[in-house]
Amino acid sequence: MVFPVLRSMTELLLAVKQEEKRKVERGFANRDAMHRYIRLTAQMNKKVKRKGIKKLIEQSQRKVA
């Protein structure tokens, strides 16, 4: 009985995600531009996370020393 409910929820979420994707695609000239933008933002997010982690490690090392 739980499985059909979960299945219907995932189907609803899938439809929502596809609608969001369509809205995003309309804002770009073509799909290649959209994928480049997505890839670049993912790379930037990784860099920001790495910098944050490095700062935390440095702070913890200073406290220990």
N, C-alpha and C positions, 0 to 999 in steps of 0.2 A: 504493500500500500504506500510506503514511503517513496519507493522508486519512481512511480508515475509523477508524483509531486515534484521531485527533484528533476525529473526529465523535462517536465513542462517549464520549470524555472530556467533551466539551461537553454531551452528553446527560446524563451522570452529574452534572456540576456543576449543570445546570439543575434536576434533580430535588432536589438538596441545597438549592439556593437556594429552591425552592418550599416545601420542608419547613420551612426557617427562617422563611419569610414566614408560614406557617400558625401556627407557634409564637408569633410576635410578635403576630399578629392575635388570638390567644386571650387575650393579656394586656390588650388594650384593649377598651373597651365597644363601639366600632364602628370602622369603617374611617376615618371622618372624623377621629376623635381620633388614630388612628395616623398619618395623613398630616400632621396638624397638628404632631404630635410630631417626625416626620421632618423636616419643613420647618424647624421651629424649631431643631433640633439642627444642621442644615446651615448655617443663618444664624449660629449661635453659633460653629461651627467656622471659618467665613469670617472673622468678627470677630477670633477668636483668632489666626488666621494673619496677618491684616493687622497686628495689634498687634506680633506677633513680627517681621515684616518691617520695620516702622517702627523698632523698637528696633535691629535690625541695621544699618539705614541710618544711624541717628543715631550709633551706635558707630563705624561706619566713617568717618563725616564727622569725628568728634572725633579719631580717630587721624590722619587726613590733616591736619587743621588744627594 
